[in-house]
Amino acid sequence: MMRLRASRSVLALGVAFALGIGAGAAGYKNISRWIEKSRRTKVGLGEYSRQAELLRGAFTDKMIEGPMLRQPCGDSSSVAEAIANEFSLPADAFFADANDIVVSQCGVHTIGKHQRLEVQYSLAGHACTAHAYGASSGKAKKAVLVIPGSGMNESSKIVNRARGNYQSNILDLIGPEYDAYVLVKPNEDFLAIHNGKAKLDYQFIYNQALNGGGSYSSRYMCDAAAMIIFFKTVYAKVYVAGLSQGGTAALYVSLKCRPDGAIIASGWSVLGHELEPSGHNQIIVPGIKSRFAPADVRKMISSMPTRFLFTFGKAETGAYRVEANEGVTRAFFKDLPNVDVVAHDGGHVFPAEVGAFLCQDERVE
């Protein structure tokens, strides 16, 4: 009996010893990992610099090749100044009457291998400048303003017809009877806030603009509105077109400026008022959904001379796939003669029906 107890004691001590060694090894391994991680972190931090810390993660986005309109930002103060200057326009300025936008001066300039239209305007006591790729051909009597959707440097991808880009076919759908212009949003393409190597990450822009009373989305939609107001003084007919976020913006800008036609490709659905799964890179203007609830949108459209085309793809996902299969928005607008709603077999793209819409004044089926 004593031998059995002794054996059990020896066994227990052995197990405890083994567990202790195992735990110690595991602890040593975890400590080693922590030490190594701490060493790497300290090495990655480098020597302390106030500017390096304030601008940590600031310049991470890709710039386009070619000339920039802004000089490089060398410190946090110049970055803050650039943001303040760009987004000083109050967010609710977009809700002002279109007549409150006063266009003062316009000009066309060469930017790299493209032409750039610059439209200076004032709104709510602020002087602003809108930019777009494009210039008058001197022959066309109609114009289309394309508002880019989400993505990095999408304006240049559109004008360069970048292979594989989801919206670069729009210029091929616009006929020769139109002059085509592509809006350039703030901090995009040649408007980048940059340090000479990379452009400013949007984590430094969206919230700072909103918390300062402005809005990235409101600013570029006001730019688009100023462009349309200018085009109306030059062309017999003016259209606005957009896909995705650009489509949403095209609708809102159209409700404000009443162009001759508006193309909203996968950009607005009645269903979107119920649920709106989106990030900070989508349209954010405080109060915009209450201003443009579906019933309000329908009422405004019903009183406008503008022709509208809404498109949805059966190969899309979410609300737009529901639209393509069930026609909720089509039914919502069914008795309005100036609205066409088309479901196509493609995905999140400008469909061929856009070209047909621009080529005729009749309904598109």
C-alpha positions in Angstrom: 0.0 0.0 0.0 2.9 2.3 0.9 4.7 1.5 -2.4 1.5 2.3 -4.4 1.2 5.7 -2.6 4.8 6.4 -3.2 4.5 5.5 -6.9 1.5 7.8 -7.2 3.4 10.6 -5.6 6.4 10.2 -7.9 4.0 10.1 -10.9 2.2 13.3 -9.7 5.6 15.1 -9.2 6.6 13.9 -12.7 3.5 15.2 -14.3 3.8 18.5 -12.4 7.4 18.8 -13.5 6.5 18.2 -17.1 3.6 20.6 -17.0 5.9 23.2 -15.4 8.5 22.8 -18.1 5.8 23.0 -20.8 4.2 26.1 -19.3 7.6 27.6 -18.9 8.4 26.9 -22.5 5.1 28.3 -23.7 5.6 31.3 -21.5 9.1 31.8 -22.8 7.8 31.5 -26.4 5.1 34.1 -25.7 7.6 36.4 -24.0 10.0 35.9 -26.9 7.3 36.9 -29.3 6.4 39.9 -27.3 10.1 41.0 -27.1 10.5 40.5 -30.9 7.3 42.4 -31.6 8.3 45.2 -29.3 11.7 45.3 -31.0 10.2 45.5 -34.5 7.8 48.2 -33.4 10.5 50.3 -32.0 12.6 49.8 -35.1 9.6 50.8 -37.2 9.0 53.9 -35.3 12.4 55.4 -36.0 13.7 58.5 -34.4 11.0 60.8 -32.8 9.7 63.6 -35.0 6.7 65.7 -34.3 5.8 66.0 -37.9 6.3 62.3 -38.6 3.8 61.5 -35.8 1.2 64.1 -36.8 1.3 62.9 -40.4 1.7 59.2 -39.7 -0.5 57.3 -42.3 -1.3 60.6 -44.0 0.2 60.1 -47.4 -0.6 56.5 -48.5 -2.8 56.8 -51.6 -1.6 56.6 -55.1 -1.1 59.7 -57.2 -1.6 59.8 -61.0 1.4 60.4 -63.2 1.5 63.9 -64.5 1.2 67.5 -63.3 -0.6 68.4 -60.1 -2.4 71.7 -59.4 -1.2 71.8 -55.8 2.3 72.2 -54.5 3.4 69.4 -52.2 2.5 69.7 -48.5 5.6 69.7 -46.3 4.1 69.7 -42.8 0.8 69.2 -40.8 0.0 72.9 -41.0 0.0 72.9 -44.8 -2.1 69.8 -44.9 -4.7 71.3 -42.5 -4.8 74.5 -44.5 -5.4 72.6 -47.7 -8.3 70.6 -46.1 -9.8 73.8 -44.6 -9.6 75.6 -48.0 -11.1 72.8 -49.9 -14.0 72.0 -47.5 -14.9 75.4 -46.0 -18.2 75.4 -47.9 -20.9 74.5 -45.4 -22.5 71.0 -45.9 -26.0 72.4 -46.2 -24.9 74.7 -49.1 -26.0 71.9 -51.4 -29.6 72.5 -50.3 -29.5 76.1 -51.5 -31.4 77.1 -54.6 -29.5 76.6 -57.8 -29.9 80.3 -58.5 -27.7 80.9 -55.5 -24.7 79.5 -57.5 -23.1 82.3 -59.3 -20.5 81.3 -62.0 -18.0 84.1 -62.4 -15.2 82.8 -64.6 -14.4 79.8 -66.8 -11.3 78.6 -68.6 -9.8 75.6 -70.4 -6.2 74.6 -69.6 -3.9 71.8 -70.7 -3.2 69.2 -68.0 -0.8 66.5 -69.2 -2.3 65.0 -72.3 -5.8 66.2 -71.5 -7.8 69.4 -71.4 -9.1 70.7 -68.1 -12.2 72.9 -67.7 -12.1 75.2 -64.7 -15.3 76.8 -63.5 -15.1 79.4 -60.7 -18.3 80.1 -58.7 -19.5 81.5 -55.4 -22.1 80.0 -53.1 -23.0 80.8 -49.5 -20.4 83.5 -49.4 -17.6 81.1 -50.4 -15.5 81.2 -53.5 -15.0 77.7 -55.1 -13.6 76.2 -58.2 -14.9 73.2 -60.0 -12.8 71.1 -62.3 -13.4 68.5 -65.1 -11.6 66.8 -67.8 -12.9 67.9 -71.2 -13.2 70.9 -73.4 -15.6 72.2 -76.1 -15.2 70.7 -79.5 -16.7 73.9 -81.0 -19.1 71.7 -83.0 -21.4 69.9 -80.4 -24.6 71.5 -79.3 -25.1 69.1 -76.4 -22.9 68.2 -73.4 -22.8 65.4 -70.8 -21.2 65.8 -67.4 -20.1 62.4 -66.0 -19.8 62.2 -62.2 -17.4 59.4 -61.3 -18.4 56.6 -58.9 -16.4 55.3 -56.0 -12.7 54.5 -56.4 -9.3 56.0 -56.6 -8.5 58.5 -59.4 -11.6 57.4 -61.3 -11.8 60.5 -63.5 -8.5 59.8 -65.2 -9.4 56.1 -65.5 -12.6 57.1 -67.3 -10.9 59.6 -69.7 -8.1 57.1 -70.4 -10.6 54.3 -70.9 -8.6 52.2 -68.4 -9.0 48.5 -69.2 -11.0 46.6 -66.6 -12.3 49.7 -65.0 -16.0 49.4 -64.1 -17.2 52.7 -65.6 -14.6 53.5 -68.4 -17.1 52.5 -71.1 -19.2 55.6 -70.6 -17.3 57.8 -73.1 -17.9 55.1 -75.8 -21.7 55.3 -75.1 -21.7 59.1 -75.5 -22.2 60.0 -79.2 -20.2 62.5 -81.2 -23.0 65.0 -81.0 -22.1 65.5 -77.4 -19.1 67.2 -75.7 -18.2 64.9 -72.8 -16.8 66.2 -69.5 -15.7 64.2 -66.5 -15.9 65.8 -63.1 -12.8 65.7 -60.9 -13.5 65.3 -57.2 -11.4 67.0 -54.5 -8.2 65.1 -53.7 -8.5 63.1 -56.9 -6.3 63.0 -60.0 -4.6 66.4 -60.5 -6.4 67.9 -57.5 -4.6 65.6 -55.0 -3.4 67.0 -51.7 0.0 65.3 -51.7 3.6 65.4 -50.5 5.1 64.9 -53.9 5.1 61.1 -53.7 1.6 60.1 -52.6 -1.8 61.7 -52.0 -3.6 62.3 -48.7 -5.5 59.3 -47.2 -9.2 60.0 -46.8 -9.1 59.2 -43.1 -7.6 62.8 -42.8 -10.5 64.3 -44.9 -14.0 62.9 -44.4 -14.4 63.3 -40.6 -12.4 66.6 -40.5 -14.6 68.1 -43.1 -17.8 66.9 -41.4 -16.7 68.0 -37.9 -15.8 71.4 -39.4 -19.3 71.9 -40.8 -18.4 70.8 -44.3 -18.9 67.7 -46.4 -16.7 66.0 -49.0 -19.9 64.9 -50.8 -21.6 68.2 -50.7 -18.6 70.0 -52.0 -18.2 67.9 -55.1 -21.9 67.9 -55.8 -21.9 71.7 -55.7 -19.0 71.6 -58.1 -21.1 69.4 -60.4 -24.1 71.8 -60.1 -21.9 74.8 -61.0 -20.7 72.9 -64.1 -24.2 72.2 -65.2 -25.3 75.8 -64.7 -22.3 76.9 -66.8 -23.1 74.4 -69.5 -26.6 75.7 -69.8 -25.2 79.0 -71.0 -23.2 77.3 -73.7 -25.1 74.2 -75.0 -28.6 73.7 -76.3 -29.0 70.5 -74.2 -27.2 69.3 -71.0 -27.1 65.9 -69.5 -25.6 64.4 -66.3 -24.6 60.8 -65.9 -23.2 58.6 -63.1 -22.8 55.0 -62.1 -23.0 53.8 -58.5 -22.2 56.7 -56.1 -21.9 58.8 -59.2 -25.4 57.9 -60.1 -26.7 58.9 -56.7 -24.9 62.2 -57.1 -26.3 62.6 -60.6 -29.9 62.3 -59.3 -29.4 64.8 -56.5 -27.6 67.3 -58.7 -30.4 66.9 -61.3 -33.1 67.6 -58.8 -31.2 70.8 -58.0 -30.3 72.0 -61.5 -33.0 70.5 -63.8 -30.8 69.4 -66.8 -32.3 68.1 -70.0 -31.5 64.5 -69.0 -30.1 62.4 -66.2 -28.6 58.9 -66.2 -28.7 57.1 -62.8 -27.0 53.8 -63.4 -27.2 51.6 -60.3 -27.3 54.7 -58.2 -30.7 55.1 -56.5 -33.4 52.7 -55.4 -36.6 53.2 -53.4 -35.3 50.4 -51.3 -32.2 52.4 -50.4 -34.2 54.7 -48.1 -35.0 51.8 -45.8 -31.5 50.4 -45.4 -28.2 52.1 -46.5 -25.2 49.8 -46.1 -22.3 52.1 -47.0 -19.0 53.5 -45.7 -17.5 56.9 -45.3 -16.5 56.9 -49.0 -20.1 57.1 -50.0 -22.3 60.2 -50.1 -22.6 61.8 -46.6 -24.5 65.1 -46.3 -26.3 65.5 -43.0 -30.0 65.6 -43.6 -29.9 64.6 -47.3 -32.2 61.5 -46.9 -34.9 63.6 -45.2 -34.7 66.2 -48.0 -34.8 63.5 -50.7 -37.1 60.9 -49.4 -38.7 58.7 -52.2 -42.0 60.6 -52.1 -40.2 63.9 -52.4 -38.0 62.6 -55.2 -41.1 61.4 -57.1 -42.9 64.7 -56.6 -39.9 66.8 -57.8 -39.4 64.6 -60.9 -43.0 64.8 -61.8 -42.8 68.5 -62.1 -39.5 68.6 -64.1 -38.9 68.7 -67.8 -35.8 66.5 -67.3 -35.8 63.0 -68.8 -34.5 60.4 -66.3 -33.1 56.9 -66.9 -32.6 54.5 -64.0 -30.8 51.2 -64.7 -30.2 48.1 -62.6 -28.3 44.9 -63.5 -29.4 41.3 -62.9 -25.8 40.3 -62.1 -25.6 42.9 -59.3 -26.0 42.2 -55.6 -28.1 43.7 -52.8 -30.9 46.2 -53.5 -30.0 46.7 -57.1 -30.3 43.0 -57.9 -33.8 43.1 -56.2 -34.6 46.0 -58.4 -33.5 44.2 -61.6 -35.7 41.2 -60.7 -38.7 42.8 -59.1 -38.9 46.3 -60.5 -39.7 48.1 -57.3 -38.5 51.5 -58.5 -40.0 50.9 -61.9 -43.4 50.5 -60.3 -42.8 53.6 -58.1 -42.3 55.7 -61.2 -44.6 53.8 -63.6 -47.0 56.7 -64.5 -44.3 59.4 -64.9 -43.7 60.0 -68.7 -40.3 61.4 -68.2 -38.9 58.4 -66.3 -37.5 55.2 -67.8 -36.4 52.3 -65.6 -34.4 49.5 -67.3 -33.2 46.1 -66.0 -30.3 44.6 -67.9 -28.4 41.4 -67.8 -25.1 42.9 -66.8 -23.6 43.9 -63.4 -22.6 47.2 -61.9 -21.9 48.9 -65.2 -23.2 51.5 -67.6 -25.4 49.4 -69.9 -25.9 49.8 -73.6 -29.3 51.4 -72.9 -27.4 54.6 -71.9 -26.3 55.1 -75.4 -29.9 54.6 -76.7 -31.1 57.1 -74.1 -28.7 59.8 -75.3 -29.5 59.1 -79.0 -33.2 59.7 -78.8 -35.8 61.8 -77.1 -38.3 59.0 -76.8 -38.7 56.4 -74.1 -36.1 53.6 -73.7 -37.6 50.1 -73.3 
